[in-house]
Structure formats: C-alpha cells, structure tokens
Amino acid sequence: MNKDLIPIKEIVVKARISICESCELFRPTIRRCALPPKGCGCLIDTFGKIGKAHMLGQSCPHKKWERVTTEDLIELHNQIVNEEL
C-alpha cells in the first residue's frame, strides 16, 4: 500500500470501530458483534490489533459500513488534500 494512504486507512479503521462501538450488537468486553442469530459474531478488533474493522475488503453484514477499495482510499486522500488547500 502506498505510504500516503496509510493515514487514510487508519481514518477508515477508526470510523468503523466507532460505528461498531456505538451499535447495540457490539459486545465491548470481547470486542466483537453479538453471536448469530442476532449479530454476526465478527471480531471487530482485538484491543487495537487486527480484526474485521482493519480488513478494508470486508463489510459489515448489518450494513453499518461498506468495503473499501484502494481507489476509495485514493479518492478520500484527494478530498482531504483538496480541503487543506
């Protein structure tokens, strides 16, 4: 991944984690979504380490957040750069 996109990826990851943490299905003590059938059981993050929120190609089965492509990251990067100008 282009080093310029790493901070953008972190923005996406933090936003995803925030969305999950505010969801009624989130189980904070185990950092995952409730188990099926109510939730999906996704491991969101393991206290700041890798989990589904860090996997850009993944989406939330409950439609809380979508998958992100490299092109999406580039577009977001360009929007941020243009706002700073």
Sequence and secondary structure as in RCSB ss.txt:
>XXXX:A:sequence
MNKDLIPIKEIVVKARISICESCELFRPTIRRCALPPKGCGCLIDTFGKIGKAHMLGQSCPHKKWERVTTEDLIE
LHNQIVNEEL
>XXXX:A:secstr
  GGGHHHHHHHHHHHHHHHHTSTTEETTTTEE  TTTS   B  SSSSSSGGG TT   TTSSS    HHHHHH
HHHHHHHHH 
